Amino acid sequence: MTRTRACPTCGTMQEFRKLDDAERAAVREKKGDRHYVDDLWRCTAVGCLTYFPAGHLSERGLLPEKFRKEEADPV
């Protein structure tokens, strides 16, 4: 499931998807075990690491560098 949202990092409308298990674990490690990570969405644009909770763009964050995509997903 994806949603089209304005990405503050990319400066354009992009597709966002929910964080996968590894991404959620990385956010939990960075922000603490009590941080709610089940409704976080990340930008799917190549090179973008932006994520935020649904409806709360002001609470955005960046995933660790190891999650940066260098090329588009195959269609």
PQR file with spaces between the fields and no chain letter, atoms N, CA, C, O and H, PARSE charges and radii, in Angstrom:
ATOM       1  N    MET     1       0.845   -1.178    0.000 -0.4000 1.5000
ATOM       2  CA   MET     1       0.000    0.000    0.000 -0.0000 2.0000
ATOM       3  C    MET     1       0.887    1.236    0.000  0.5500 1.7000
ATOM       4  O    MET     1       1.822    1.338    0.794 -0.5500 1.4000
ATOM       5  N    THR     2       0.597    2.155   -0.874 -0.4000 1.5000
ATOM       6  CA   THR     2       1.343    3.408   -0.923 -0.0000 2.0000
ATOM       7  C    THR     2       0.372    4.581   -0.886  0.5500 1.7000
ATOM       8  O    THR     2      -0.826    4.442   -1.131 -0.5500 1.4000
ATOM       9  H    THR     2      -0.163    2.072   -1.519  0.4000 1.0000
ATOM      10  N    ARG     3       0.937    5.737   -0.570 -0.4000 1.5000
ATOM      11  CA   ARG     3       0.184    6.999   -0.564 -0.0000 2.0000
ATOM      12  C    ARG     3       1.040    8.053   -1.244  0.5500 1.7000
ATOM      13  O    ARG     3       2.260    8.065   -1.087 -0.5500 1.4000
ATOM      14  H    ARG     3       1.910    5.850   -0.371  0.4000 1.0000
ATOM      15  N    THR     4       0.410    8.922   -1.987 -0.4000 1.5000
ATOM      16  CA   THR     4       1.127   10.027   -2.600 -0.0000 2.0000
ATOM      17  C    THR     4       1.075   11.212   -1.642  0.5500 1.7000
ATOM      18  O    THR     4       0.004   11.644   -1.217 -0.5500 1.4000
ATOM      19  H    THR     4      -0.582    8.912   -2.114  0.4000 1.0000
ATOM      20  N    ARG     5       2.247   11.722   -1.315 -0.4000 1.5000
ATOM      21  CA   ARG     5       2.385   12.842   -0.374 -0.0000 2.0000
ATOM      22  C    ARG     5       3.465   13.786   -0.875  0.5500 1.7000
ATOM      23  O    ARG     5       4.298   13.417   -1.703 -0.5500 1.4000
ATOM      24  H    ARG     5       3.117   11.371   -1.660  0.4000 1.0000
ATOM      25  N    ALA     6       3.441   14.995   -0.367 -0.4000 1.5000
ATOM      26  CA   ALA     6       4.530   15.934   -0.637 -0.0000 2.0000
ATOM      27  C    ALA     6       5.707   15.543    0.249  0.5500 1.7000
ATOM      28  O    ALA     6       5.564   15.450    1.468 -0.5500 1.4000
ATOM      29  H    ALA     6       2.765   15.295    0.306  0.4000 1.0000
ATOM      30  N    CYS     7       6.857   15.317   -0.355 -0.4000 1.5000
ATOM      31  CA   CYS     7       8.048   14.984    0.418 -0.0000 2.0000
ATOM      32  C    CYS     7       8.841   16.261    0.664  0.5500 1.7000
ATOM      33  O    CYS     7       9.240   16.925   -0.293 -0.5500 1.4000
ATOM      34  H    CYS     7       6.973   15.393   -1.345  0.4000 1.0000
ATOM      35  N    PRO     8       9.081   16.622    1.929 -0.5600 1.5000
ATOM      36  CA   PRO     8       9.809   17.850    2.226  0.2800 2.0000
ATOM      37  C    PRO     8      11.274   17.783    1.796  0.5500 1.7000
ATOM      38  O    PRO     8      11.886   18.821    1.545 -0.5500 1.4000
ATOM      39  N    THR     9      11.836   16.603    1.708 -0.4000 1.5000
ATOM      40  CA   THR     9      13.227   16.456    1.291 -0.0000 2.0000
ATOM      41  C    THR     9      13.350   16.544   -0.225  0.5500 1.7000
ATOM      42  O    THR     9      14.223   17.242   -0.742 -0.5500 1.4000
ATOM      43  H    THR     9      11.339   15.759    1.912  0.4000 1.0000
ATOM      44  N    CYS    10      12.474   15.835   -0.936 -0.4000 1.5000
ATOM      45  CA   CYS    10      12.519   15.821   -2.403 -0.0000 2.0000
ATOM      46  C    CYS    10      11.966   17.116   -2.999  0.5500 1.7000
ATOM      47  O    CYS    10      12.386   17.536   -4.078 -0.5500 1.4000
ATOM      48  H    CYS    10      11.766   15.268   -0.516  0.4000 1.0000
ATOM      49  N    GLY    11      11.026   17.746   -2.295 -0.4000 1.5000
ATOM      50  CA   GLY    11      10.413   18.976   -2.791 -0.0000 2.0000
ATOM      51  C    GLY    11       9.347   18.734   -3.850  0.5500 1.7000
ATOM      52  O    GLY    11       8.937   19.665   -4.543 -0.5500 1.4000
ATOM      53  H    GLY    11      10.685   17.404   -1.419  0.4000 1.0000
ATOM      54  N    THR    12       8.895   17.487   -3.979 -0.4000 1.5000
ATOM      55  CA   THR    12       7.875   17.133   -4.957 -0.0000 2.0000
ATOM      56  C    THR    12       6.931   16.100   -4.348  0.5500 1.7000
ATOM      57  O    THR    12       7.165   15.600   -3.247 -0.5500 1.4000
ATOM      58  H    THR    12       9.228   16.731   -3.415  0.4000 1.0000
ATOM      59  N    MET    13       5.867   15.790   -5.076 -0.4000 1.5000
ATOM      60  CA   MET    13       4.955   14.730   -4.660 -0.0000 2.0000
ATOM      61  C    MET    13       5.635   13.394   -4.933  0.5500 1.7000
ATOM      62  O    MET    13       6.187   13.178   -6.012 -0.5500 1.4000
ATOM      63  H    MET    13       5.677   16.196   -5.970  0.4000 1.0000
ATOM      64  N    GLN    14       5.592   12.499   -3.948 -0.4000 1.5000
ATOM      65  CA   GLN    14       6.235   11.192   -4.061 -0.0000 2.0000
ATOM      66  C    GLN    14       5.329   10.116   -3.475  0.5500 1.7000
ATOM      67  O    GLN    14       4.404   10.408   -2.717 -0.5500 1.4000
ATOM      68  H    GLN    14       5.144   12.674   -3.071  0.4000 1.0000
ATOM      69  N    GLU    15       5.608    8.881   -3.835 -0.4000 1.5000
ATOM      70  CA   GLU    15       4.920    7.743   -3.240 -0.0000 2.0000
ATOM      71  C    GLU    15       5.574    7.430   -1.895  0.5500 1.7000
ATOM      72  O    GLU    15       6.800    7.433   -1.780 -0.5500 1.4000
ATOM      73  H    GLU    15       6.360    8.644   -4.451  0.4000 1.0000
ATOM      74  N    PHE    16       4.766    7.163   -0.896 -0.4000 1.5000
ATOM      75  CA   PHE    16       5.231    6.765    0.427 -0.0000 2.0000
ATOM      76  C    PHE    16       4.661    5.397    0.741  0.5500 1.7000
ATOM      77  O    PHE    16       3.540    5.080    0.342 -0.5500 1.4000
ATOM      78  H    PHE    16       3.771    7.160   -0.989  0.4000 1.0000
ATOM      79  N    ARG    17       5.426    4.586    1.452 -0.4000 1.5000
ATOM      80  CA   ARG    17       4.971    3.278    1.919 -0.0000 2.0000
ATOM      81  C    ARG    17       5.314    3.160    3.402  0.5500 1.7000
ATOM      82  O    ARG    17       6.160    3.887    3.921 -0.5500 1.4000
ATOM      83  H    ARG    17       6.336    4.844    1.776  0.4000 1.0000
ATOM      84  N    LYS    18       4.637    2.227    4.069 -0.4000 1.5000
ATOM      85  CA   LYS    18       4.943    2.002    5.484 -0.0000 2.0000
ATOM      86  C    LYS    18       6.346    1.428    5.623  0.5500 1.7000
ATOM      87  O    LYS    18       6.828    0.727    4.734 -0.5500 1.4000
ATOM      88  H    LYS    18       3.950    1.636    3.647  0.4000 1.0000
ATOM      89  N    LEU    19       6.993    1.726    6.734 -0.4000 1.5000
ATOM      90  CA   LEU    19       8.323    1.189    7.005 -0.0000 2.0000
ATOM      91  C    LEU    19       8.261   -0.332    7.112  0.5500 1.7000
ATOM      92  O    LEU    19       7.289   -0.889    7.623 -0.5500 1.4000
ATOM      93  H    LEU    19       6.601    2.295    7.456  0.4000 1.0000
ATOM      94  N    ASP    20       9.307   -0.996    6.625 -0.4000 1.5000
ATOM      95  CA   ASP    20       9.390   -2.445    6.786 -0.0000 2.0000
ATOM      96  C    ASP    20       9.977   -2.750    8.164  0.5500 1.7000
ATOM      97  O    ASP    20      10.300   -1.837    8.923 -0.5500 1.4000
ATOM      98  H    ASP    20      10.096   -0.544    6.210  0.4000 1.0000
ATOM      99  N    ASP    21      10.112   -4.034    8.480 -0.4000 1.5000
ATOM     100  CA   ASP    21      10.571   -4.443    9.813 -0.0000 2.0000
ATOM     101  C    ASP    21      11.953   -3.896   10.162  0.5500 1.7000
ATOM     102  O    ASP    21      12.167   -3.422   11.278 -0.5500 1.4000
ATOM     103  H    ASP    21       9.850   -4.776    7.864  0.4000 1.0000
ATOM     104  N    ALA    22      12.884   -3.960    9.223 -0.4000 1.5000
ATOM     105  CA   ALA    22      14.252   -3.486    9.481 -0.0000 2.0000
ATOM     106  C    ALA    22      14.271   -1.973    9.697  0.5500 1.7000
ATOM     107  O    ALA    22      15.000   -1.481   10.558 -0.5500 1.4000
ATOM     108  H    ALA    22      12.710   -4.345    8.317  0.4000 1.0000
ATOM     109  N    GLU    23      13.488   -1.242    8.932 -0.4000 1.5000
ATOM     110  CA   GLU    23      13.424    0.216    9.082 -0.0000 2.0000
ATOM     111  C    GLU    23      12.802    0.596   10.420  0.5500 1.7000
ATOM     112  O    GLU    23      13.288    1.503   11.097 -0.5500 1.4000
ATOM     113  H    GLU    23      12.896   -1.642    8.231  0.4000 1.0000
ATOM     114  N    ARG    24      11.724   -0.099   10.806 -0.4000 1.5000
ATOM     115  CA   ARG    24      11.099    0.168   12.113 -0.0000 2.0000
ATOM     116  C    ARG    24      12.073   -0.108   13.246  0.5500 1.7000
ATOM     117  O    ARG    24      12.132    0.651   14.213 -0.5500 1.4000
ATOM     118  H    ARG    24      11.330   -0.836   10.257  0.4000 1.0000
ATOM     119  N    ALA    25      12.836   -1.188   13.135 -0.4000 1.5000
ATOM     120  CA   ALA    25      13.821   -1.520   14.169 -0.0000 2.0000
ATOM     121  C    ALA    25      14.883   -0.433   14.274  0.5500 1.7000
ATOM     122  O    ALA    25      15.316   -0.095   15.375 -0.5500 1.4000
ATOM     123  H    ALA    25      12.788   -1.805   12.350  0.4000 1.0000
ATOM     124  N    ALA    26      15.306    0.115   13.139 -0.4000 1.5000
ATOM     125  CA   ALA    26      16.318    1.173   13.145 -0.0000 2.0000
ATOM     126  C    ALA    26      15.788    2.441   13.812  0.5500 1.7000
ATOM     127  O    ALA    26      16.513    3.099   14.558 -0.5500 1.4000
ATOM     128  H    ALA    26      14.954   -0.160   12.244  0.4000 1.0000
ATOM     129  N    VAL    27      14.528    2.786   13.547 -0.4000 1.5000
ATOM     130  CA   VAL    27      13.929    3.973   14.183 -0.0000 2.0000
ATOM     131  C    VAL    27      13.791    3.736   15.676  0.5500 1.7000
ATOM     132  O    VAL    27      14.086    4.621   16.479 -0.5500 1.4000
ATOM     133  H    VAL    27      13.939    2.252   12.941  0.4000 1.0000
ATOM     134  N    ARG    28      13.341    2.542   16.053 -0.4000 1.5000
ATOM     135  CA   ARG    28      13.203    2.206   17.474 -0.0000 2.0000
ATOM     136  C    ARG    28      14.551    2.291   18.186  0.5500 1.7000
ATOM     137  O    ARG    28      14.631    2.787   19.310 -0.5500 1.4000
ATOM     138  H    ARG    28      13.101    1.822   15.401  0.4000 1.0000
ATOM     139  N    GLU    29      15.605    1.810   17.535 -0.4000 1.5000
ATOM     140  CA   GLU    29      16.949    1.860   18.124 -0.0000 2.0000
ATOM     141  C    GLU    29      17.406    3.305   18.325  0.5500 1.7000
ATOM     142  O    GLU    29      18.032    3.630   19.333 -0.5500 1.4000
ATOM     143  H    GLU    29      15.539    1.407   16.621  0.4000 1.0000
ATOM     144  N    LYS    30      17.092    4.156   17.369 -0.4000 1.5000
ATOM     145  CA   LYS    30      17.508    5.556   17.427 -0.0000 2.0000
ATOM     146  C    LYS    30      16.672    6.366   18.430  0.5500 1.7000
ATOM     147  O    LYS    30      17.207    7.198   19.163 -0.5500 1.4000
ATOM     148  H    LYS    30      16.583    3.891   16.550  0.4000 1.0000
ATOM     149  N    LYS    31      15.358    6.115   18.455 -0.4000 1.5000
ATOM     150  CA   LYS    31      14.453    6.944   19.259 -0.0000 2.0000
ATOM     151  C    LYS    31      14.048    6.316   20.580  0.5500 1.7000
ATOM     152  O    LYS    31      13.464    6.988   21.430 -0.5500 1.4000
ATOM     153  H    LYS    31      14.923    5.440   17.860  0.4000 1.0000
ATOM     154  N    GLY    32      14.348    5.035   20.765 -0.4000 1.5000
ATOM     155  CA   GLY    32      13.986    4.372   22.014 -0.0000 2.0000
ATOM     156  C    GLY    32      12.845    3.392   21.829  0.5500 1.7000
ATOM     157  O    GLY    32      12.037    3.512   20.909 -0.5500 1.4000
ATOM     158  H    GLY    32      14.822    4.489   20.075  0.4000 1.0000
ATOM     159  N    ASP    33      12.799    2.414   22.729 -0.4000 1.5000
ATOM     160  CA   ASP    33      11.811    1.343   22.641 -0.0000 2.0000
ATOM     161  C    ASP    33      10.377    1.825   22.765  0.5500 1.7000
ATOM     162  O    ASP    33       9.465    1.166   22.265 -0.5500 1.4000
ATOM     163  H    ASP    33      13.456    2.316   23.477  0.4000 1.0000
ATOM     164  N    ARG    34      10.158    2.936   23.405 -0.4000 1.5000
ATOM     165  CA   ARG    34       8.796    3.419   23.616 -0.0000 2.0000
ATOM     166  C    ARG    34       8.262    4.229   22.431  0.5500 1.7000
ATOM     167  O    ARG    34       7.096    4.624   22.428 -0.5500 1.4000
ATOM     168  H    ARG    34      10.898    3.472   23.812  0.4000 1.0000
ATOM     169  N    HIS    35       9.088    4.473   21.449 -0.4000 1.5000
ATOM     170  CA   HIS    35       8.655    5.246   20.280 -0.0000 2.0000
ATOM     171  C    HIS    35       7.752    4.385   19.406  0.5500 1.7000
ATOM     172  O    HIS    35       8.126    3.273   19.031 -0.5500 1.4000
ATOM     173  H    HIS    35      10.035    4.152   21.452  0.4000 1.0000
ATOM     174  N    TYR    36       6.553    4.895   19.076 -0.4000 1.5000
ATOM     175  CA   TYR    36       5.587    4.165   18.255 -0.0000 2.0000
ATOM     176  C    TYR    36       6.032    4.200   16.794  0.5500 1.7000
ATOM     177  O    TYR    36       6.173    5.275   16.212 -0.5500 1.4000
ATOM     178  H    TYR    36       6.249    5.797   19.380  0.4000 1.0000
ATOM     179  N    VAL    37       6.251    3.038   16.209 -0.4000 1.5000
ATOM     180  CA   VAL    37       6.794    2.965   14.844 -0.0000 2.0000
ATOM     181  C    VAL    37       5.867    2.258   13.856  0.5500 1.7000
ATOM     182  O    VAL    37       6.249    2.047   12.704 -0.5500 1.4000
ATOM     183  H    VAL    37       6.137    2.164   16.681  0.4000 1.0000
ATOM     184  N    ASP    38       4.669    1.891   14.278 -0.4000 1.5000
ATOM     185  CA   ASP    38       3.799    1.102   13.405 -0.0000 2.0000
ATOM     186  C    ASP    38       3.020    1.916   12.386  0.5500 1.7000
ATOM     187  O    ASP    38       2.371    1.327   11.521 -0.5500 1.4000
ATOM     188  H    ASP    38       4.359    2.061   15.213  0.4000 1.0000
ATOM     189  N    ASP    39       3.051    3.226   12.445 -0.4000 1.5000
ATOM     190  CA   ASP    39       2.349    4.048   11.452 -0.0000 2.0000
ATOM     191  C    ASP    39       3.301    5.083   10.851  0.5500 1.7000
ATOM     192  O    ASP    39       2.925    6.238   10.650 -0.5500 1.4000
ATOM     193  H    ASP    39       3.577    3.705   13.148  0.4000 1.0000
ATOM     194  N    LEU    40       4.525    4.664   10.569 -0.4000 1.5000
ATOM     195  CA   LEU    40       5.499    5.542    9.930 -0.0000 2.0000
ATOM     196  C    LEU    40       5.568    5.218    8.445  0.5500 1.7000
ATOM     197  O    LEU    40       5.557    4.052    8.051 -0.5500 1.4000
ATOM     198  H    LEU    40       4.830    3.726   10.733  0.4000 1.0000
ATOM     199  N    TRP    41       5.638    6.255    7.630 -0.4000 1.5000
ATOM     200  CA   TRP    41       5.662    6.130    6.176 -0.0000 2.0000
ATOM     201  C    TRP    41       6.956    6.721    5.650  0.5500 1.7000
ATOM     202  O    TRP    41       7.402    7.761    6.134 -0.5500 1.4000
ATOM     203  H    TRP    41       5.646    7.203    7.949  0.4000 1.0000
ATOM     204  N    ARG    42       7.572    6.066    4.657 -0.4000 1.5000
ATOM     205  CA   ARG    42       8.818    6.567    4.086 -0.0000 2.0000
ATOM     206  C    ARG    42       8.642    6.871    2.613  0.5500 1.7000
ATOM     207  O    ARG    42       7.856    6.235    1.910 -0.5500 1.4000
ATOM     208  H    ARG    42       7.210    5.220    4.264  0.4000 1.0000
ATOM     209  N    CYS    43       9.395    7.859    2.168 -0.4000 1.5000
ATOM     210  CA   CYS    43       9.427    8.235    0.758 -0.0000 2.0000
ATOM     211  C    CYS    43      10.120    7.125   -0.027  0.5500 1.7000
ATOM     212  O    CYS    43      11.141    6.595    0.411 -0.5500 1.4000
ATOM     213  H    CYS    43      10.033    8.376    2.739  0.4000 1.0000
ATOM     214  N    THR    44       9.568    6.779   -1.176 -0.4000 1.5000
ATOM     215  CA   THR    44      10.136    5.712   -1.996 -0.0000 2.0000
ATOM     216  C    THR    44      11.037    6.239   -3.113  0.5500 1.7000
ATOM     217  O    THR    44      11.518    5.456   -3.933 -0.5500 1.4000
ATOM     218  H    THR    44       8.738    7.210   -1.531  0.4000 1.0000
ATOM     219  N    ALA    45      11.271    7.544   -3.158 -0.4000 1.5000
ATOM     220  CA   ALA    45      12.133    8.110   -4.203 -0.0000 2.0000
ATOM     221  C    ALA    45      13.575    7.640   -4.026  0.5500 1.7000
ATOM     222  O    ALA    45      14.055    7.469   -2.905 -0.5500 1.4000
ATOM     223  H    ALA    45      10.881    8.180   -2.492  0.4000 1.0000
ATOM     224  N    VAL    46      14.247    7.437   -5.140 -0.4000 1.5000
ATOM     225  CA   VAL    46      15.654    7.021   -5.110 -0.0000 2.0000
ATOM     226  C    VAL    46      16.460    8.045   -4.324  0.5500 1.7000
ATOM     227  O    VAL    46      16.386    9.244   -4.593 -0.5500 1.4000
ATOM     228  H    VAL    46      13.858    7.576   -6.050  0.4000 1.0000
ATOM     229  N    GLY    47      17.233    7.567   -3.346 -0.4000 1.5000
ATOM     230  CA   GLY    47      18.112    8.424   -2.560 -0.0000 2.0000
ATOM     231  C    GLY    47      17.483    9.094   -1.353  0.5500 1.7000
ATOM     232  O    GLY    47      18.202    9.687   -0.548 -0.5500 1.4000
ATOM     233  H    GLY    47      17.294    6.593   -3.127  0.4000 1.0000
ATOM     234  N    CYS    48      16.171    9.024   -1.195 -0.4000 1.5000
ATOM     235  CA   CYS    48      15.501    9.720   -0.091 -0.0000 2.0000
ATOM     236  C    CYS    48      15.379    8.810    1.133  0.5500 1.7000
ATOM     237  O    CYS    48      15.092    7.620    1.002 -0.5500 1.4000
ATOM     238  H    CYS    48      15.586    8.542   -1.848  0.4000 1.0000
ATOM     239  N    LEU    49      15.597    9.372    2.312 -0.4000 1.5000
ATOM     240  CA   LEU    49      15.518    8.642    3.583 -0.0000 2.0000
ATOM     241  C    LEU    49      14.423    9.185    4.503  0.5500 1.7000
ATOM     242  O    LEU    49      14.343    8.788    5.665 -0.5500 1.4000
ATOM     243  H    LEU    49      15.830   10.338    2.418  0.4000 1.0000
ATOM     244  N    THR    50      13.589   10.079    4.001 -0.4000 1.5000
ATOM     245  CA   THR    50      12.575   10.742    4.818 -0.0000 2.0000
ATOM     246  C    THR    50      11.458    9.789    5.229  0.5500 1.7000
ATOM     247  O    THR    50      10.977    8.986    4.429 -0.5500 1.4000
ATOM     248  H    THR    50      13.654   10.401    3.056  0.4000 1.0000
ATOM     249  N    TYR    51      11.058    9.895    6.491 -0.4000 1.5000
ATOM     250  CA   TYR    51       9.877    9.175    6.993 -0.0000 2.0000
ATOM     251  C    TYR    51       9.129   10.094    7.939  0.5500 1.7000
ATOM     252  O    TYR    51       9.706   11.026    8.498 -0.5500 1.4000
ATOM     253  H    TYR    51      11.449   10.547    7.142  0.4000 1.0000
ATOM     254  N    PHE    52       7.839    9.829    8.118 -0.4000 1.5000
ATOM     255  CA   PHE    52       7.056   10.557    9.109 -0.0000 2.0000
ATOM     256  C    PHE    52       5.778    9.793    9.422  0.5500 1.7000
ATOM     257  O    PHE    52       5.341    8.956    8.632 -0.5500 1.4000
ATOM     258  H    PHE    52       7.370    9.071    7.664  0.4000 1.0000
ATOM     259  N    PRO    53       5.171   10.083   10.587 -0.5600 1.5000
ATOM     260  CA   PRO    53       3.896    9.450   10.924  0.2800 2.0000
ATOM     261  C    PRO    53       2.805    9.982   10.006  0.5500 1.7000
ATOM     262  O    PRO    53       2.861   11.134    9.574 -0.5500 1.4000
ATOM     263  N    ALA    54       1.832    9.165    9.712 -0.4000 1.5000
ATOM     264  CA   ALA    54       0.715    9.586    8.864 -0.0000 2.0000
ATOM     265  C    ALA    54       0.092   10.857    9.422  0.5500 1.7000
ATOM     266  O    ALA    54      -0.312   10.904   10.583 -0.5500 1.4000
ATOM     267  H    ALA    54       1.786    8.230   10.063  0.4000 1.0000
ATOM     268  N    GLY    55       0.019   11.873    8.596 -0.4000 1.5000
ATOM     269  CA   GLY    55      -0.630   13.114    9.001 -0.0000 2.0000
ATOM     270  C    GLY    55       0.207   14.059    9.836  0.5500 1.7000
ATOM     271  O    GLY    55      -0.305   15.094   10.263 -0.5500 1.4000
ATOM     272  H    GLY    55       0.347   11.836    7.653  0.4000 1.0000
ATOM     273  N    HIS    56       1.472   13.754   10.093 -0.4000 1.5000
ATOM     274  CA   HIS    56       2.303   14.590   10.958 -0.0000 2.0000
ATOM     275  C    HIS    56       3.645   14.889   10.293  0.5500 1.7000
ATOM     276  O    HIS    56       4.694   14.449   10.761 -0.5500 1.4000
ATOM     277  H    HIS    56       1.888   12.913    9.746  0.4000 1.0000
ATOM     278  N    LEU    57       3.596   15.626    9.222 -0.4000 1.5000
ATOM     279  CA   LEU    57       4.801   15.948    8.460 -0.0000 2.0000
ATOM     280  C    LEU    57       5.849   16.642    9.313  0.5500 1.7000
ATOM     281  O    LEU    57       7.046   16.479    9.079 -0.5500 1.4000
ATOM     282  H    LEU    57       2.743   15.984    8.842  0.4000 1.0000
ATOM     283  N    SER    58       5.411   17.417   10.304 -0.4000 1.5000
ATOM     284  CA   SER    58       6.360   18.150   11.149 -0.0000 2.0000
ATOM     285  C    SER    58       7.203   17.221   12.022  0.5500 1.7000
ATOM     286  O    SER    58       8.221   17.647   12.569 -0.5500 1.4000
ATOM     287  H    SER    58       4.438   17.550   10.495  0.4000 1.0000
ATOM     288  N    GLU    59       6.793   15.962   12.157 -0.4000 1.5000
ATOM     289  CA   GLU    59       7.520   14.996   12.987 -0.0000 2.0000
ATOM     290  C    GLU    59       8.401   14.084   12.143  0.5500 1.7000
ATOM     291  O    GLU    59       8.686   12.952   12.531 -0.5500 1.4000
ATOM     292  H    GLU    59       5.967   15.616   11.713  0.4000 1.0000
ATOM     293  N    ARG    60       8.825   14.578   11.001 -0.4000 1.5000
ATOM     294  CA   ARG    60       9.608   13.741   10.081 -0.0000 2.0000
ATOM     295  C    ARG    60      10.998   13.449   10.630  0.5500 1.7000
ATOM     296  O    ARG    60      11.512   14.152   11.500 -0.5500 1.4000
ATOM     297  H    ARG    60       8.593   15.499   10.686  0.4000 1.0000
ATOM     298  N    GLY    61      11.576   12.401   10.094 -0.4000 1.5000
ATOM     299  CA   GLY    61      12.933   12.007   10.445 -0.0000 2.0000
ATOM     300  C    GLY    61      13.628   11.424    9.234  0.5500 1.7000
ATOM     301  O    GLY    61      13.044   11.333    8.154 -0.5500 1.4000
ATOM     302  H    GLY    61      11.158   11.830    9.387  0.4000 1.0000
ATOM     303  N    LEU    62      14.864   11.034    9.415 -0.4000 1.5000
ATOM     304  CA   LEU    62      15.632   10.413    8.344 -0.0000 2.0000
ATOM     305  C    LEU    62      16.095    9.033    8.795  0.5500 1.7000
ATOM     306  O    LEU    62      16.598    8.864    9.906 -0.5500 1.4000
ATOM     307  H    LEU    62      15.338   11.109   10.293  0.4000 1.0000
ATOM     308  N    LEU    63      15.919    8.065    7.930 -0.4000 1.5000
ATOM     309  CA   LEU    63      16.408    6.721    8.202 -0.0000 2.0000
ATOM     310  C    LEU    63      17.928    6.711    8.125  0.5500 1.7000
ATOM     311  O    LEU    63      18.517    7.603    7.514 -0.5500 1.4000
ATOM     312  H    LEU    63      15.510    8.203    7.028  0.4000 1.0000
ATOM     313  N    PRO    64      18.574    5.720    8.733 -0.5600 1.5000
ATOM     314  CA   PRO    64      20.030    5.600    8.612  0.2800 2.0000
ATOM     315  C    PRO    64      20.450    5.422    7.149  0.5500 1.7000
ATOM     316  O    PRO    64      19.676    4.943    6.320 -0.5500 1.4000
ATOM     317  N    GLU    65      21.653    5.806    6.863 -0.4000 1.5000
ATOM     318  CA   GLU    65      22.203    5.786    5.505 -0.0000 2.0000
ATOM     319  C    GLU    65      22.099    4.411    4.838  0.5500 1.7000
ATOM     320  O    GLU    65      21.946    4.342    3.619 -0.5500 1.4000
ATOM     321  H    GLU    65      22.281    6.195    7.536  0.4000 1.0000
ATOM     322  N    LYS    66      22.178    3.334    5.589 -0.4000 1.5000
ATOM     323  CA   LYS    66      22.146    1.996    4.991 -0.0000 2.0000
ATOM     324  C    LYS    66      20.825    1.691    4.274  0.5500 1.7000
ATOM     325  O    LYS    66      20.746    0.721    3.520 -0.5500 1.4000
ATOM     326  H    LYS    66      22.302    3.390    6.580  0.4000 1.0000
ATOM     327  N    PHE    67      19.787    2.508    4.502 -0.4000 1.5000
ATOM     328  CA   PHE    67      18.499    2.303    3.847 -0.0000 2.0000
ATOM     329  C    PHE    67      18.328    3.144    2.580  0.5500 1.7000
ATOM     330  O    PHE    67      17.260    3.118    1.969 -0.5500 1.4000
ATOM     331  H    PHE    67      19.852    3.296    5.115  0.4000 1.0000
ATOM     332  N    ARG    68      19.348    3.878    2.183 -0.4000 1.5000
ATOM     333  CA   ARG    68      19.258    4.709    0.980 -0.0000 2.0000
ATOM     334  C    ARG    68      19.216    3.815   -0.259  0.5500 1.7000
ATOM     335  O    ARG    68      20.062    2.937   -0.425 -0.5500 1.4000
ATOM     336  H    ARG    68      20.215    3.898    2.680  0.4000 1.0000
ATOM     337  N    LYS    69      18.227    4.042   -1.126 -0.4000 1.5000
ATOM     338  CA   LYS    69      18.112    3.309   -2.383 -0.0000 2.0000
ATOM     339  C    LYS    69      18.890    4.060   -3.456  0.5500 1.7000
ATOM     340  O    LYS    69      18.727    5.270   -3.611 -0.5500 1.4000
ATOM     341  H    LYS    69      17.539    4.756   -0.991  0.4000 1.0000
ATOM     342  N    GLU    70      19.718    3.361   -4.180 -0.4000 1.5000
ATOM     343  CA   GLU    70      20.509    3.978   -5.234 -0.0000 2.0000
ATOM     344  C    GLU    70      19.880    3.868   -6.609  0.5500 1.7000
ATOM     345  O    GLU    70      20.307    4.542   -7.546 -0.5500 1.4000
ATOM     346  H    GLU    70      19.851    2.378   -4.054  0.4000 1.0000
ATOM     347  N    GLU    71      18.860    3.016   -6.737 -0.4000 1.5000
ATOM     348  CA   GLU    71      18.172    2.910   -8.021 -0.0000 2.0000
ATOM     349  C    GLU    71      16.706    2.566   -7.781  0.5500 1.7000
ATOM     350  O    GLU    71      16.340    2.070   -6.716 -0.5500 1.4000
ATOM     351  H    GLU    71      18.513    2.468   -5.975  0.4000 1.0000
ATOM     352  N    ALA    72      15.880    2.834   -8.773 -0.4000 1.5000
ATOM     353  CA   ALA    72      14.448    2.609   -8.654 -0.0000 2.0000
ATOM     354  C    ALA    72      14.133    1.121   -8.580  0.5500 1.7000
ATOM     355  O    ALA    72      14.865    0.289   -9.117 -0.5500 1.4000
ATOM     356  H    ALA    72      16.177    3.237   -9.638  0.4000 1.0000
ATOM     357  N    ASP    73      13.031    0.800   -7.905 -0.4000 1.5000
ATOM     358  CA   ASP    73      12.569   -0.572   -7.849 -0.0000 2.0000
ATOM     359  C    ASP    73      12.136   -1.020   -9.246  0.5500 1.7000
ATOM     360  O    ASP    73      11.575   -0.221   -9.995 -0.5500 1.4000
ATOM     361  H    ASP    73      12.437    1.476   -7.469  0.4000 1.0000
ATOM     362  N    PRO    74      12.382   -2.274   -9.610 -0.5600 1.5000
ATOM     363  CA   PRO    74      11.943   -2.755  -10.922  0.2800 2.0000
ATOM     364  C    PRO    74      10.423   -2.769  -11.010  0.5500 1.7000
ATOM     365  O    PRO    74       9.737   -3.020  -10.019 -0.5500 1.4000
ATOM     366  N    VAL    75       9.911   -2.503  -12.183 -0.4000 1.5000
ATOM     367  CA   VAL    75       8.450   -2.444  -12.372 -0.0000 2.0000
ATOM     368  C    VAL    75       7.886   -3.795  -12.677  0.5500 1.7000
ATOM     369  O    VAL    75       6.677   -3.931  -12.865 -0.5500 1.4000
ATOM     370  H    VAL    75      10.468   -2.300  -12.988  0.4000 1.0000
